[in-house]
Amino acid sequence: MEGLGYSYKLDVQIEVQSDCYFSLKLSLMETSSPIQMTANYHPYPEIDLHYQDWPLDLLMDYIVNKHHAYVRKTLPHLLDLSAKQVSAFGLSHRELHQVNQLLNKISIELTMHLEREEVVLFPLIHQLLAIEAIGGPLVSHPRSCLRNPVATMEGDHGLIVHFFEEIARLTNHYEIPADADDSYAVFYTYLQELESDLEQHVHLENDILFPKAISLEEKYL
């Protein structure tokens, strides 16, 4: 996987907004090739890449181009596999109906979650980084612009993790039945990989990105 790097090229024309921070006229100047998803991408946690030391803009790019892209690529295939297992094995394995319902809930929640991060939260953090790059300050008001959207994202994480815990319980932690065919086994493998990818996604955001972004914002409040 190639690296991704961007730097801020600033047109320092600043207008105070009534809601959050400043309105900055920004353009992104590409400084290296964007991350390219490799054909052999595997979602399981990697060796320690010292994410804690990454700049926040690089970390957000990594989350979007790796984890968000993986979810968008994998979910439609998983939903199709799930429906096929219900059709083929639903009478003998009633838990597949519940797994299918939970997977559809996960799909709905994750789709909205990724959109909220990319359209609302991550642009706010990018804006905060741009303000830091020119030495601040923020608009003069005492409230945080990040805490509410961050709390929403963390709530999404908790709900989706709960859905996966239910799937793990229903499937006896993805135990493949004796009468299962190859498609059944592939379905469980993809489910488990999606869960593993989500765990890494949640770790990067809940434990690194969100606390560091809020800490940066607090410097200016």
N, C-alpha and C positions, 0 to 999 in steps of 0.2 A: 504494500500500500504506500503510495507516494504521500509526502507531507503536504500540508496546506498552510499557506501563510498569507496574511493580509496586513497591510499597515494603513493607518488613517491618513488621508490627505485632506487637510482641513481648509475650508474657506471660512475664516473666522468672522462670520456675520451671525450675531447672536440676538435672538429675540426671547424675551421672558414669556413663558407660557403660564397659564393659570393653573394647569394641572400638574405636570411633572418636568423638573429640570429646565433645560433651555431647549429651544428649537435651534439645532445646529445644521447648517448646510454642509453635508458631508458627502464625500465620494470615496469608494473603496478602491485602492490602488493594489492590483494584484502583484505580489512580489515573488510568488513561486506557483508551481502548478497546483491546481486544486486536488484534493483527495480523490483518488480513483478507487472505486470498489473493485476488489480483485475477485476473480471467479471462484477462488477457493477460500473466500472469507468464511470464517467459523466464529460463531458468536460466544463461545465459552470464554471465561475470563483469561486474559493473557498474562504474561510475565509482568512483573511490576514495572510500569512505564513512568512511575513517579508523577502521576497526574497532579498531585498536590503542588508541584512546582511549575505547572504549565501556566502561561498567561491565560486569562479568562476568555479572551476572544478566540484563541486557538482551541481551548477546551470546548467552547460552544460549537465551533466549526466541526470538531471531531464528533461530538454527540450527534449533530444533525447529519453529517455525511456518513457516519458509521451506524449508529444505533437507530436513528429515525429512518434512514434508508433501508436498513434491514427489516424493520417492522413493516414498512410499506410494501416491500417486496415479498415478504413471507406471509402476511395475514391473508391475502386473497387465496393463496394456495392452501393454507391451513383450513380455511372455511370450506373450501371445496372438498378437501380430504375428509373433513369432519362430517359433512353431509353424506358422503359416500359410505362412511363407516356406519352411520345411523341406518342407512338404507340396507346395507348388507348384513349388519350384525345387531341391529337395534332390538330384535326380538329376544335374542339370547343374552345380550349385554345391555340391560336397560340403562346402565349408568351413562352410556354414550349419548342418550337424549339430554341428560343434564350437562354433560361435558359440552355438547354442541350449544346449548343455551348460554352457558358461561363463556364460551369462546366468542359468541356473537356479542355478548356484553363487553368483553375485553376489546373486541374490535371497535365497537362504538366509542368506548371510553378512550382508547389509545388514539384513535383518529382525531378526536376533539383535543386531546391532550397535546399531541404533537403540533397541531395548528395553534393552540394557545401559546405554546412556548415560542414558536417561530414568528408569530405575528405580534404578540404582546410582550412577553417577558424578555426574550433574548434581545429584541431591539432596544428595550429599556436599559439592559446591561451594556449593550454596545454604546448607547448614548452616554451612559455614565463613564465608560472608559474614555470616550472622546473628550468629555469634560475634564477628566483627570489629566489627559494628555496636554491640554492647554492651561492647566493649573487651576481649574475651577473658577469661581465657586458655583454652587447650585443656586437655583432660585431661592429667595429668602423666605422659606416657610419651614416649619418644624416637623412636617409629617414625612413618613417614608413612602416612596412610590413602589418599592419592591416587596414589602412584607405581605401585602394582600395577595398579589399574584403568586408569590413564592408559596404562601400557605395553601393556595388553590392547587398548585402543582403537587405539593406534598400530599394533599388530600387525594388527588388522583392516583398518585403512586400507591398509597395505602389501600385504596379500593381495588386497584388492579392486582396488587399482590394478594389481597384476600381472595379474589376470584381464582388465582392460580393455586392458592392453598387448597381451595375446594376441589379443584380439578385433581390435584395430587392425591387428596383423600379419596375421591371417587375412583381413581384408577389404581389405588394402592401403590402410589408413587411410580406410576407409568409401568406397572407390571404387565407384560404382554401375555394375554390368555393363550392357553394351549391350542385353541382352535383358530387363532388369528392367522391371517394371511400376510403377505409381504406389505400390502398397502396399510394394513392396521399397524404394523410395526413402524413403518415410515411415519405415519400420523403421530404416534406417540413420541418418536424421536424428534420430529419437528416441534411438537408441543414443548418438550423438555428443553430444547434449544432456545425457543422463544422465551421461556421462563428464565433461563440462564442469562440471556441477553438483557432482559428486563432488570435482573438483579444488578448487573454491572451498570446499566443506565441509571438506575435509582441511586446507586452508590456515588457515581460521578456527580450527580446533581445534589442529592440531599446532604452528602458529606463533604463535598468540595466546592462546587460551583455556587450553590445558594449561600452558604455561610460566608464565603469570600466576597461575593457581590454585596451582601448586606453590610459586611464589615467596611467595604470600600465606601458605600453610600453613607454610612454613619460618620465618616470623616468629614462630610460636608454638611451635616445637619446641625 
